[in-house]
């Protein structure tokens, strides 16, 4: 029973650790294509 509890705790800690790393992300360069474009509004 003690071994099972240790395995569960280890898996929980590992999952939390990798979850935090995934939430933080890798940073990197933002996309170079797409995104906002200037809108042409016709004069009235």
C-alpha positions in Angstrom: 0.0 0.0 0.0 2.9 2.4 0.8 4.4 1.7 -2.6 1.2 2.5 -4.4 0.9 5.8 -2.5 4.4 6.7 -3.5 3.7 6.0 -7.1 0.6 8.1 -7.1 2.4 11.0 -5.4 5.3 10.7 -7.9 2.9 10.7 -10.9 1.0 13.7 -9.5 4.2 15.7 -9.0 5.4 14.8 -12.5 2.0 15.8 -14.0 2.0 19.1 -12.1 5.6 19.9 -13.2 4.9 19.2 -16.9 1.6 21.1 -16.7 3.4 24.2 -15.3 6.0 23.9 -18.1 3.3 23.6 -20.7 1.4 26.7 -19.3 4.5 28.8 -19.4 5.1 28.0 -23.0 8.3 28.2 -25.0 8.2 31.8 -25.9 9.6 32.2 -29.4 8.9 34.5 -32.2 5.4 35.7 -33.0 3.9 34.8 -36.3 5.3 36.8 -39.2 2.2 36.4 -41.5 -1.5 37.2 -40.9 -2.7 39.3 -37.9 -4.0 42.8 -38.1 -4.3 44.7 -41.3 -5.1 48.4 -41.9 -8.7 49.0 -42.8 -9.5 51.3 -45.7 -12.6 53.4 -44.8 -14.2 55.1 -47.8 -14.8 58.9 -47.5 -18.5 59.9 -47.2 
